[in-house]
């Protein structure tokens, strides 16, 4: 990456304080900066580093007011975190995703259509009757089954497995070793104690601008579709069961699991290691804290929940505070019992 500070400021609609002709060739954390790097300051905890950083330039929000002299050139923007993200996206676009052409060996089935400027890596497999859009990147060792649709500009990273009939929208990223469309966990108990497999006949639909981290699994529906709505961001190691629906712009952190036929609303935040039971509905803008267990529907929008079973965050925090005081309360109770026994004896 080689940009001048002036070019970066123009890209981010920023205002420069300092030398606008400096050349930037890489990005770095503000505490690890060195000449030629650009960093950003979005969290006040890191402000002390801006006065000592060796980065040549730092992106800051417009409300930032330095308390001491800063040697780096500053680029003032509306939101430093968002601006730095835009810069990294531009870098990735120019440097990482410029692959095109067909590497060998690779396979494509009959009646499948591939758009313009696509990349197919070595040992990739595309089945029959697939429709692959323009500028799609299919990296090595990717498996794409029959009747799959993938929209323009999507990226399927190495080793991903896309089962039959999956629909993936535009600008999606499916990261390494993720599995989309495998059978849901459907087994019918029998009178003799065994389980009979329930055929899973549905598919998975992933709308535009979705990111799914590595080693995640999204099961196909028993009937109908498992649906991941537009703008959803899913971390690594997440399990989405059959017939789940995830609402627009919801984010789900690592090691979380959502059981079958549950509907998650829009703009929800699900932290790491959250478990959500099946056949429930979670309202829009719900926030669920790490390691929580949710076993019932949430109908009111905008709640913050934590704990297992999950409950209102403030109530959970009060309970945790009381839990820490239990040894002290036990000692006080024993002392009161001792005094009561002495009083009774007298």
Secondary structure, 3 states (H helix, E strand, C coil): CCEEHHHHHHHHCCEEECCCCCEECEECCHHHCCCCEEEEECCHHHHHHHCCCCCCEEEEECCCCCCCCCCCEEEEECCHHHHHHHHHHHHHHHHCCCCCEECCCCEECCCCEECCCCEECCCCEECCCCEECCCCEECCCCEECCCCEECCCCEECCCCEECCCCEECCCCEECCCCEEEECCCCEEECCCCCEEECCCCCEEEECCCCEECCCCEEECCCCCEEEECCCCEECCCCEECCCCEECCCCEECCCCEECCCCEECCCCEECCCCEECCCCEECCCCEECCCCEECCCECCCCCEEECECCEEHHHHHHHHHHHHCHHHHHHHHHHHHHHHHHHHHC
